[in-house]
């Protein structure tokens, strides 16, 4: 093996080893009192029950699709699908187990102050952050070394995206059904605090934080990494320059090495502001990634376009903090948009809801500008540097795909910063339920407040990377279709072709249809949860006095059953829509569908994520002003409840839907025979 093949494998193994070391450190820390462990075990059992039921549905579907793809398309794609699907599920499982283990220990350490509690939560998150991208990098590197033609392993993207979508949808509906049920009856009707042990839905709520925010985000980032690197490999193969083939994988290796360093420099001493060590960790990682990208570019590329392609990777690294700043601006309680939403609570529910929607819609403007600037610059410098005789368009597209890959190369540190959020949230719940005291709760609340911001920021990161990766995948699809149907179909991608226009309309509609299904699913599941909590309070009034113990398991079971019922429809739409449209109207209609879904999907996803995040932090701002229990607080709580399915179910699911549509189109392109010629 050559050095450029060894480097990504070595980086992936090193990332796993550091993650294993963090797990060993976490396991050695005291797990707390018997009462704390009882709550932690209840959360662990509930989460395991949910995943077990979900896997009973997912595994047969995955096996069937793997066989179908392998038998009717290519064996290598069937194998790749199985690898992508299996590791996506493993990514979710790793995320779930680590966050549960770290949360109870963070709760216990809250008596030792902010620094040690933060270190536990961050290192728990970092275990996920280092292990999940490492799996993705090793999977795609191994498959590519075995099957050097990336079109023959595009099935890995379908497997990763499909399972991530299932986990995202199931986990998102579970967590928000439990959260809404707990809040509507507990906080609004019974006027008891969040995470109060008297609330029957509180264990389900904590389970939901793990299956939605931890397992869901782990699978999401894993599949984003897979699809982004796959898009870059597909374009590199179309260019046909051998020294470019491994370049996207080397970009992934540089980001992974940088993330390892960024994680290990975070300590527990002298922490007074949680954001400072997190920001320092990220910027150190970004600087190291840029430096390593330069080294790899100069050492392994012999193209006249080398420096231009390196420039495209720099744009990708810079784009991460830019998107983070935009998202933070619209979701952090320190800034104007969230303050305006919180202030609007004094005028009632309608005012708060409208102000949240307004700010969420406005946030898409700066987001769009950042993406457009990144695309224009990366495309322009890469196409201008194309070697003589090469296609400048392909080089421009390759540059844009490298911008996306450079973004995702930092997934390790970004996911580390994100994953500590649900750990802090669960730790706060354990502190509340075991009555550890106000000082302990202040510690976990401070970390949780930062965790809410970082979770919102990571959603923006995932959406932006999905947009850039999808644009590269669309171009790869068009070139592959031209190759497959050469001399058979004349492919016209202009807007004068009715098939393209039909595809644009269908693709533009899909994100809205799926969003409606997901929010409706949360609403139905939450309704069942509300009925159950009310039933328990009515049938046993002693629950509210603390003399009787609620039936937590029943609420967990309701959330599990209700969420699993909602899995099929969104996934079926994403799988079937491009295939049916392609068979009937041909590849030009599918290209239109892919573009339409990107244009509407990324902005709808960003709007949903930011609106929900802003409502959440508006509620926290009202609480920080000492207005708990006031009318304004009740209004803000309802806004947060409405925002739950926005930010944690529909928004995150859409970027996975966009990528699933693209990978389905790439793999099934040969089936798009155009029964109707229009």
N, C-alpha and C positions, 0 to 999 in steps of 0.2 A: 504494500500500500504506500502511496505517496503521502508527503507531509500534509497537503491540503485535504486529504481524506482522513488522516489521523486526527487532525485538529478538532473538527466538530465532535468526533466520537470521544476524544479525550475531555473536551469541555463538558459534554453531557454526563460522562462518568464522574468527573470532578464535582459537578453540580449535585449529583445524587449523593456523593460521599459527604459533602457539606450538609445536605439536608438530613442525612442519616445521623450525623453528629449532633445536629440541632434536636432531632427526635430523642436521642440519648440524653441530652442535657435536660430537655423538658420532662422526660420520664423520671429523672432523678429528683426533681423538685417535689416538695410535699404537696399532696393532693387535697389537703384540707380536712375538715371535720366529717363525721359520719353523715350529718345532715346534708352537707355540701355534696358528698359523693352520691347520696341517694338521688338528689336532683339531677346530677350529672349523668348517673346511670339511667334515669328515666328518659332524659333527652337522647342518650345514646341508643337505648332500646327503641324509642319512637322513631328515630332517624333510620335505624337499621330495618325496622318493619316497613317503613315507606319505601326504601331502596329495594328491599326484597320483593315487594309487590310490583314495583315498577319494572324490575328486571324480568319478572315473569312475563311481562308484555314485550319488553324491548328485545330480549335475547332471541325468541322465536322469529321476530320480524327481522332482526339483523342476520340471523342464519339463513333465512329464506332469501333475503336480498343478496347476500354474499354468493349463494348458489346460483341465483338467476344471473347476476352480473358475470360470474365466472363461466357459466355454461353458454350463455347467449352472446356475450361480448368478448371478453378476454379473461383467461385464467388469472393473469397477473393482477388485473383490476379487481377480481373477486377476492384474491388474497389481500390486496391493499385495502379493500373495503373492510375486511375482517380485522386487520391490524388497526385501522383508524377507529373503528367502532369499539373494539375491545379496550384500547388505551384511553378513549374518551370516557368510558365508564370507569376505568381505573383512576383517571384523573379526578373524577367526582368523588370516588370512594376515599382516596388519599386525603383530599381536602376536608371531607366530612370527619374522618377519624381524628385528624390532627387538631382541628378546631375544637372538637369536643374535649379532647385531652388537655389542650392548653387553656381552655376557658375556666375550668374549675381551679386550676393552679393559679391563674391570674386573679381570680376572685380571692383565693387564700392570701396571695401576696399583696392584696390591696391594703392590708394592715401594715405593710412595710413601706408604704409610700408610693408616689407616682413613678419613680424611676424603675423600680423592680417590677411593678405591675406592667408598665409599658414594655419593658424588655421581654417579659414572658409573652405578652400578646403579639409583639412584633416577631419574635423568633418562631412562634407558632405559625404566623402568617408567612414568614420567610421559608419555612419548610415546604409549604405549598408552592410558594413562588419559585423556588429552585427546582422542585421535583417535577412539576407539570410541564414547563417548557423543555426541560431535559428529556422527558419522554417524547415530546413532539420532535425535537431535533434528532434524537437517536432513531426514531421511527422513520422519518423522512430520509435521513442519511442512509440507513440500512436498505430501505426499499430502492432508493435511487442507485446505490452501488450494485444491487442485484439486478435491477431492471433500469438500465441507463436512459431509456426513452420515457420521459415524464408522462406522456399521454397514456402509457400503459399502466401507470400507477395512480391515475387521477381518482380512482375509486376510494383512495385513502381519504380524500376530501369529503366524499359523500358519507362515508362511515363516521368520520369525526363530527361532521355537521349534524347528521341525523340524530345521533345519540346525544350530542350537546343540546339539540333542540328539545328532545324528549325530557332530558334532565332539567333544562331551563324552564320548560312549560310546567312540568309536574312540580318541580321545586318552587317555582314562582307562584303557582296557584295555591299550593299548600301553605307557604309562608304568609301570603297575603290574606288568605281565608282565615287562618288562625289569628293573625294580627288584627284584622278588622273585627272579628268576633270578640276578641279579648278587649279591644278598645271601645267598641260600640256599647257593649253591655257592662264591661267592667268600669272603664273610666267615665263614660258619658252617662250611663243610666245608674249604676251603683255607686259612682263617685269614689272608687277605690284606686289607689296608685297603680301605675304600670308595674308589671311583674309581681303584683301582690299574690301571695300563695293562696288566697281565698278565691282567686279567679280560676275556674276550671280550664280555661283555654291557655293559661300561661305556659304550661309545659309544651303544648302544641306550638305556641308562639316561638319558644326557644328552639324547638326542633326545626321549625320553619326557617329560622335564621341560618341554620346549618345546611339544610337541604337546598335552600334557595340561594343565599348569599355565598356560601362556601362551596358546596358541590356544584351548584349551577355555574358560578363564576369560574371554577377550576376547569370544568368541561368547556366553557365558552372560550377562555383564553387558549386552551389546548387546540381547539379546532380553528381558532383565528390564526394561530401560529402555523398550523398545518396548511391551511388554505392559502395563506399569504406566501409562504415559501414555495408552494406548488405553483402558484401563478407566476412567480419569478422564474422558476425552472422551465415552465412551458414556453415562456417568451425567449429564454436563453436558447432553448432547443430550436425554436423557429429561426433565430439569428444564425445558428449553426457554427458559432465560433467556439471551439473546444475549451479554450481557457476561461470562458465565461460560465461554463456549465455548473461548476462547484462554487462560484462566487456568492450566490445567495445563501448557500449553506454556511460559507465562511463568515458572512455577515451575522448569521445566527450565532455562530461560535463566539464571535467577538462580544456580542451583547451578553451572552451567558457568562463569560469570564468576568465582564464588567459588573454584572449583577451579583456574582459571588463576592467580589470585593466590596461592593456597596452594602451588602448584607452584613459582612463581618466587621465593618467599621462602626456599626451601631451598638452602643453600650448602654448601661443603665445609670451611670454616674452623672450627677449634676443636671438631670432632666427637669426643667421647669416649664418648658413649652414643648409639647410633643411634636409639633410640626417642624421644629428646627432640626432635630436629628433625621427626620424623614426627608426633608428637603435636601440636607447635606448628603445623605445617602444617595438620593436620586442624581444630583448634579455630579457627584464623583463618578457614579456609574456611567452617566452620559459622556463625560469627558474621556473616560477610559475607552468607552466603545468607539468614539470618534478616532482616538489614537490607534487603536487596534485595527479599525477599518482601513486607516491609511497604510499601516504596515502590511496588512494582507493584500491591499490593492497594489502596492509597489512591488511586493515579493512574488505575487502569483498571477498578475495580469500583465500581458504583453501587448495590449491593444493601445492604439492611439487615443481611444476613448477612456482610458483608465481613470484619468483625473476627473473627467466629467462624471463618470459613474460614481467615483468617490464623493463628489459634490452632491450627487443625488442622495447618498446615504446620510450625509451631514444634514441635509434638509429634513430627512425622516427623523433624525434624532432631535433636531430643533423643534419639529412639529409637536413632539410629545409635550414639552412644557407649555407650548403655546395653547394647545387644546386644553391642557390642565388649567391654565390661567383663565381661559374663557369660561370653562365649566365652573371653576371656583367662583368666578365673579357673579354668576347667576344662581349659585346654590349655597354659598357660604353666608351665614348670618351676619358677618362683619361688613358686608357690602350693601349698596343701595337697593338692588332688586328684592332681596329677602326682607330687608327692613320695610320696604313699601308694602310687601305682602302682609307682614306682621301688623303694620299700622292699620291696614284695611280691615283687620278683624273687628275693630271697634264699630264698624258699620254693618256687620252681620255676615252671614254665611255666603250670600250671593256675591258680595263685594270681594271677599277673600278668594273665592273660587275664580272669579273673573280676573283678578289681579295676578293670580298664579298662572293662569292660562296665557295671559298677555306676556308676562315675563318669559315664560317658556318658549313662546313663539318668537319673541324678540331675540332670544339667545341663538337661534339658528342663523341669524345674519352674520355675526362675527365668525361663527363656525364655518359657514360656507366660504367666506373670504379667505380664511386660513387654508382650507382645502384647495381652493382654486389657485391661490398663489403658489402653493407647494406643487400642484400638478403642472402649472405653466412653467415654473422654473426648472423642475426636474426633467420635464419633457424637452424643453428648449435646449438646455445645456447638453443633454445626452444625444439628442438628434443632431445637433450642430457638430458634435464630435465624432459622428459615425465615420468609420474608415471608408476610404474611397472604394466605390463599388458596392457598399453595403446599403441596406434599406434604412434611411434615417428615421422613418416612422417606427420601425421595430426597435431601433435603439432608443428612441424617445419613450416608447411604452416600457421598455426594459428599465429605463431610468426611473420611471414612475413606480414600477413594481419594486425596485430597490428602495425607494423612499418608504414604501409600505413595509418592506422587510426590515429596514433599519428601525422603524417604529416598533415592530413586534419583537425585534431582537432584545429590547429592553423589557420584555414581558416579565422576566424574572423579578426585577426590582419593583416594577409597577404592581405586579400581583402580590408581592410581599407586603407592600404598603397598603394594598386593598384588603388582603385577607385578614389583617389584624382587626378590621372593623367588626365582623361578626363574632370574633373571639371576645372583644371588649363588650359587645352587646350582651352576649351570653354571660360573661363574668358579672356584669351589672345585675342581670336577672337573678343569678345565684346569690349575690350579696343581698338583694332585696328580699328574696324568699327565705333566707336563713336569718334575717334580722341582724346583720353584722353591724349596722350603725350608719349614721349619717356621714361620718368622715370617710368610711370605706366607699360609700356610694358616690361621694364627690370625686374620688379618685377614678372610679370606673366611668362616671359620667363625663369627666374631662376627656378621657381616651375615646369614649363612645362618640362624643361630639365631633372629634377629629375623624373618627372612623366613618361617620356619615358623610363627611366631606370627601374623604378619599374614595369611598364607594362610588359616589357620584362622578368623581373625576375619572375613575377607571372605566365607567360606562362610556364616557365621552371618548376615551382612548380606544376602546373596543369598536365603537361605532365608526370613528375616523379611519381606523385600520381596515375595517370591513369595506368602506367606500373605496379606498385606494386599491385594495386587493381585487375587489369586484370589477373595477375598471380594467385592470390588467387581464382578468379572466375573460371578460367580454371580448377583448381583442384576440386573445388566444382562441376563443371559441370561433370567431369569424375566420381566422386563418385555418383552423382545423376543418371547419365546414367547407372552405374553399378547396382544401386538399381532398376531402372525402367525396365531394360532388363535382369534381373537375370533369368537364365534358358531359355531365348528366343534367345538372341544373345551372341556370344562369342566376347568380346571386346578386341582387340589387338591394343595397342597404340604405338607399336614399329615402327621403320622406315622400317621394312621389309613388313609392310602392305601398299599396294599401295593406299588404301583409305586415310591413314594419309598423305602420300606424296602429293596426289592430293589436300587435304585440305590445306597443307602448302603452295603450289604454289598459290592456289586461294586466301588464306588469305594474303599472301605476296603481291599479286597484288592489292588488294582492296584499300589500302591507296594511291597508285599511280594513280589508275583510278579516285578516288574521288578528289585528288589534281588537276589532269588535268581538271576535270569538273569545279571545283571551280575557278581556275585561268582563265579558258576560260570564265566562267560566268562574272567575274570581267572585263575582257577585252572587252566583248561585251557590258556590261552596261556602261563602261567608254567611249567606242566609241560613244555611243548615247549621253552621257553627253558632250563630246568634240564637237560634231556636234551642239548641242544646244547652247553652250557658244559662239562658232564661229558665229552661226546664229544671236545671239543677238548683238554681236559686229558689225557684218556687216550691219544688218538692221537698227541699231541705233548707229552711231558713237559717239553720245553725251554721251553714257554710259561711255566711257573711259575718257571723259573730266569732268565727275562728274555732268553734267547738267541734265542727264536723270537717272532714277532709273531702275536697271535691274529687270527682271521678275524672282524673286527668287523661287516663287511657282512652276513654270514650271520645274525647275531643280529638285526640291524636288520630284515632281510627276514622272519625268523620272527615277530617282534613285529608287523610290518605286516600280514602275511597273517592271523595269528591274530586280531588286533583287528578287522579288516574283516569277518571271518566272523560276528562277534557283533553287527553293526550293526542287523540287521533286526528281530529279535523284539521288543525293547522299544519301538521306534518304531511297529511295526505294532499293538501292543496299545494304545498311547496314541491312535493314529488311529482304529482300528476300534471299540474298546470303546464310546465315546459314540454313534457312528453306529448300530451294531447295536442297542444298548439303546434309543436314541431311536426308531428305526424300529419296533421291536417293542412297546415299552411307552410311548412318548411322552415329551414334554419333562419331565414330572414325575419320571420315572425318571432322566433325565439330570441334573436338578437334584440329586437324591439322590446320584448318582455323583460329581458335582463336589464336593459337600460332604464326602462320605466320603473322597475322595482327599486333600482339604486336611487334614482332621482327622488322618488317619494319616500322610500323606506328610510334612508339615512336621516332625513330632516324630521320625519315623523318620530323616529326612534330618539333622536336628540331632544326634540321637544318634550316627549313623554318623560324621558329620564330627568331632564332639568326641571320640568314643572313639578314632578313628584318630589325631587330632592329639595326644591325651594320650599314647598309646603311643609316638608318634614322639619327643615331648619327654622322656618317661621314659627312653628310650634315651640321649638327649643328656645328661640329668642324671647317669646312671650313668657316662657317659664323662667328664663334667666332674669327677667325683669321683676320676678317675684309675684307674678299674676296667676299662679296656679289656683284653680278653682273658680276664677273669675269668668264672666261671660265671654270675654275675649279669648280666654284659654279654651273654653268649650268649642268656640268657633274654629280656633286654630287646630284643635284635635280632630275635628271633622274634616278640615282641609287635608291634614296628614293622612287620614283614613282614605279619603278619595284618591290621594296621590300614591298610595301603596301599590295598586295594580299598574299605575302608570310607570313608576320607576323600577319596580322589581319584577314585573311580569312581562308586560307588553313591550316596553322599550328595549330591554336586553334581548328579548326573543327575536326582534326584527333583524338585528345584524346577523344573527345565525340563519334566519330565513333567507336573507339576501345571498349569503355564501352557499347555502344549500341549493338554491335555484341555479347558481352558476356551475357548481360541480356536477349537478344532474345533467345540465345542458352539455357540458364537455364530454361526459362519459357516454351519453346516449345520442350523440350527434349523428351517428350512422343510421339511426332509426327515423330521422326526420325527412321523410320521403315526399312530403307535400302532395297529399291526395287531391287537394283543391289548388289549382293554379289561378291566382287572381292578380 
